[in-house]
Amino acid sequence: MKSITIDGSQRESVGKKSTKALRNAGQVPCVLYGGEAKPVHFTSPELAFSKLVYTPNAHTVVINLDNGDSFNAVMQDIQFHPVTDRIMHVDFYEIYENKTITMEIPVKTIGSSKGVMNGGNLRMPYRKLRVKAIPSKLPDFIEIDITPLKIGDKVYISELKNEDYNLIHPDNTVVCQVRRSRLAIVDTDDEDEEEGVEGEEGTEAGDVPATETDDVAAVKE
């Protein structure tokens, strides 16, 4: 997984007054949890978070402070201003190479689905999946090839298992599917199968059923 470097300055004062002054100066108050010592409070310029926040991709973070300390971390929580959408506060969680962590990893599809080309709709209930692994094994994204999917086909969590990480979802969770729409065309393969079934039903039924007239004639005889 790719990593983003964020440079910051350690905070000595964490009161409301100083926090407001920092925000007015374009700085974002942050805190780092999970370390062996107490939480680390620091600030970074708001622009430093653009590649971390405004992207669909997942990243780990290297936090470099002006006192020489450096930490590997992941973003745990972020708060935005309700009106301006400016970043108000960011929480980080320190990570270690030999300890597993859980992150939400984006799902990306490749290929062109046969069912979609025939008018079906590709539905993706999950745009991100929770993945547990050591940091070096975390994927940048989870790739799904939708090329073979026809109308009605689904992709389950059980089909995405990987030796490098664990997916924290039930095996029967549907990650994506191609659903029929009103304008959908029947797939050629499906049409052949349906025709075969109809032929079998006709054979089982035998000749044309006796009509009501035939029944009446039989009674008269």
C-alpha positions as CSV (number, residue, x, y, z in Angstrom):
1,M,0.0,0.0,0.0
2,K,1.2,3.5,-0.8
3,S,2.2,5.9,1.9
4,I,1.7,9.6,2.2
5,T,4.1,11.8,4.3
6,I,2.6,14.5,6.5
7,D,4.9,17.0,8.1
8,G,3.7,18.6,11.4
9,S,4.6,20.5,14.5
10,Q,4.0,19.1,18.0
11,R,1.5,21.0,20.1
12,E,2.2,22.1,23.6
13,S,-1.2,23.7,24.3
14,V,-4.4,21.9,23.4
15,G,-7.0,24.3,24.8
16,K,-9.9,25.7,22.8
17,K,-8.4,29.1,22.4
18,S,-5.1,27.9,20.9
19,T,-7.0,25.4,18.7
20,K,-9.2,28.2,17.2
21,A,-6.1,30.3,16.5
22,L,-4.4,27.3,14.7
23,R,-7.5,26.8,12.5
24,N,-7.6,30.5,11.7
25,A,-3.9,30.2,10.6
26,G,-4.8,27.3,8.2
27,Q,-3.5,24.6,10.5
28,V,-5.4,21.4,11.4
29,P,-5.2,20.0,15.0
30,C,-4.4,16.3,15.0
31,V,-3.8,13.6,17.6
32,L,-2.0,10.3,17.3
33,Y,-3.2,7.3,19.3
34,G,-2.0,3.8,19.8
35,G,1.6,4.3,20.7
36,E,3.3,3.0,23.8
37,A,3.4,6.5,25.3
38,K,0.5,9.0,25.7
39,P,-1.3,10.4,22.7
40,V,0.8,12.8,20.6
41,H,-0.9,16.1,19.7
42,F,0.4,18.0,16.6
43,T,-0.7,20.3,13.8
44,S,-0.3,20.2,10.0
45,P,-1.2,22.6,7.2
46,E,-4.7,21.8,5.8
47,L,-3.2,21.4,2.3
48,A,-1.1,18.5,3.6
49,F,-4.2,16.3,3.8
50,S,-5.4,16.7,0.2
51,K,-3.9,13.5,-1.1
52,L,-5.0,11.6,1.9
53,V,-8.6,12.8,2.3
54,Y,-9.8,13.8,-1.2
55,T,-9.2,10.5,-2.9
56,P,-11.0,7.2,-3.2
57,N,-7.7,5.3,-2.5
58,A,-6.5,4.0,0.8
59,H,-3.1,5.1,2.2
60,T,-0.9,4.6,5.2
61,V,0.7,7.8,6.6
62,V,4.2,8.7,7.7
63,I,4.0,11.6,10.2
64,N,7.2,13.6,10.5
65,L,7.3,16.1,13.4
66,D,9.6,19.1,13.7
67,N,11.2,17.7,16.9
68,G,12.6,14.7,14.9
69,D,10.0,12.1,15.8
70,S,8.5,10.0,13.1
71,F,5.5,7.7,13.2
72,N,3.8,5.2,10.9
73,A,0.0,5.5,11.1
74,V,-3.4,5.3,9.5
75,M,-6.2,7.9,9.5
76,Q,-8.8,6.8,12.0
77,D,-11.3,9.7,12.0
78,I,-11.7,13.1,10.5
79,Q,-14.1,16.0,11.3
80,F,-15.3,18.6,8.8
81,H,-16.9,21.9,9.4
82,P,-20.7,21.5,8.9
83,V,-21.0,24.6,6.7
84,T,-17.6,25.2,5.0
85,D,-16.5,21.5,4.8
86,R,-13.0,22.6,6.0
87,I,-11.1,20.0,7.9
88,M,-11.5,20.6,11.6
89,H,-9.6,17.7,13.3
90,V,-7.9,14.4,12.3
91,D,-7.3,11.4,14.5
92,F,-4.5,8.9,13.6
93,Y,-3.7,5.5,14.9
94,E,-0.1,4.4,15.1
95,I,0.8,1.1,13.3
96,Y,3.6,-1.5,13.6
97,E,4.8,-3.8,11.0
98,N,4.3,-6.9,13.1
99,K,0.8,-6.1,14.2
100,T,-2.3,-6.5,12.2
101,I,-4.7,-3.6,11.6
102,T,-8.1,-3.2,10.0
103,M,-8.7,-0.7,7.2
104,E,-11.5,0.0,4.7
105,I,-10.1,-0.8,1.2
106,P,-11.8,0.5,-2.0
107,V,-13.2,-2.0,-4.5
108,K,-12.3,-1.5,-8.2
109,T,-13.8,-3.3,-11.2
110,I,-12.1,-4.1,-14.4
111,G,-13.4,-5.4,-17.7
112,S,-16.8,-5.0,-19.4
113,S,-19.6,-7.2,-18.2
114,K,-21.6,-9.1,-20.8
115,G,-24.8,-8.6,-18.7
116,V,-24.2,-4.8,-18.6
117,M,-23.6,-4.6,-22.4
118,N,-27.0,-6.4,-22.8
119,G,-28.7,-3.7,-20.7
120,G,-28.3,-5.0,-17.2
121,N,-27.4,-2.7,-14.2
122,L,-24.2,-3.2,-12.3
123,R,-24.9,-2.8,-8.6
124,M,-22.2,-2.5,-6.0
125,P,-23.5,-2.4,-2.4
126,Y,-20.0,-2.1,-1.1
127,R,-17.6,0.5,-2.5
128,K,-15.1,-0.4,0.3
129,L,-14.4,-3.6,2.2
130,R,-12.9,-4.0,5.7
131,V,-9.6,-5.8,5.4
132,K,-7.4,-7.1,8.2
133,A,-3.6,-7.6,7.7
134,I,-0.2,-6.5,8.7
135,P,0.6,-3.1,7.1
136,S,2.9,-4.4,4.4
137,K,0.2,-6.9,3.2
138,L,-2.6,-4.3,2.9
139,P,-3.7,-3.9,-0.8
140,D,-4.2,-0.5,-2.4
141,F,-7.5,-1.8,-3.7
142,I,-9.5,-5.0,-4.2
143,E,-9.9,-5.8,-7.9
144,I,-12.9,-7.6,-9.4
145,D,-13.0,-8.7,-13.0
146,I,-16.7,-8.3,-14.1
147,T,-16.1,-9.5,-17.6
148,P,-17.8,-12.9,-17.2
149,L,-20.8,-11.6,-15.3
150,K,-24.2,-12.1,-17.1
151,I,-27.5,-10.8,-16.0
152,G,-28.3,-12.3,-12.6
153,D,-24.7,-13.1,-11.7
154,K,-23.2,-12.1,-8.4
155,V,-19.8,-11.9,-6.8
156,Y,-19.5,-13.0,-3.2
157,I,-16.9,-12.3,-0.5
158,S,-15.9,-16.0,-0.6
159,E,-14.7,-15.5,-4.2
160,L,-12.3,-12.7,-3.1
161,K,-10.3,-14.5,-0.4
162,N,-6.6,-13.8,-0.4
163,E,-3.7,-15.4,1.5
164,D,-2.2,-12.0,2.4
165,Y,-5.2,-10.5,4.2
166,N,-8.6,-11.3,5.7
167,L,-11.9,-9.8,4.6
168,I,-14.0,-8.9,7.7
169,H,-17.4,-9.8,6.1
170,P,-19.5,-13.0,5.9
171,D,-18.7,-15.3,3.0
172,N,-22.2,-14.9,1.5
173,T,-21.9,-11.1,1.3
174,V,-22.7,-9.8,-2.2
175,V,-20.0,-7.4,-3.3
176,C,-21.4,-6.7,-6.8
177,Q,-24.1,-8.1,-9.1
178,V,-25.7,-7.5,-12.5
179,R,-29.4,-7.0,-12.2
180,R,-32.0,-7.1,-15.0
181,S,-33.5,-3.9,-16.2
182,R,-36.6,-3.2,-18.3
183,L,-34.4,-2.6,-21.4
184,A,-32.2,-5.6,-20.9
185,I,-31.7,-8.1,-23.7
186,V,-31.7,-11.8,-22.9
187,D,-28.2,-13.2,-23.1
188,T,-27.7,-15.6,-26.0
189,D,-26.6,-18.4,-23.7
190,D,-29.6,-17.9,-21.5
191,E,-31.9,-17.9,-24.5
192,D,-30.6,-21.2,-25.8
193,E,-31.1,-22.8,-22.4
194,E,-34.7,-21.5,-22.2
195,E,-35.5,-22.9,-25.6
196,G,-34.1,-26.3,-24.6
197,V,-36.3,-26.3,-21.5
198,E,-39.4,-25.4,-23.5
199,G,-38.7,-28.2,-25.9
200,E,-38.4,-30.7,-23.1
201,E,-41.7,-29.6,-21.7
202,G,-43.4,-30.1,-25.0
203,T,-42.1,-33.6,-25.3
204,E,-43.2,-34.5,-21.8
205,A,-46.7,-33.2,-22.6
206,G,-47.0,-35.5,-25.6
207,D,-49.5,-34.9,-28.4
208,V,-52.0,-32.0,-28.4
209,P,-54.4,-32.5,-25.4
210,A,-57.9,-33.7,-26.2
211,T,-60.4,-30.9,-26.8
212,E,-63.7,-30.5,-25.1
213,T,-65.4,-31.7,-28.4
214,D,-63.5,-34.9,-28.3
215,D,-64.6,-35.6,-24.7
216,V,-68.3,-35.0,-25.7
217,A,-67.9,-37.4,-28.7
218,A,-66.5,-40.1,-26.4
219,V,-69.5,-39.8,-24.1
220,K,-72.0,-40.2,-27.0
221,E,-70.3,-43.4,-28.2
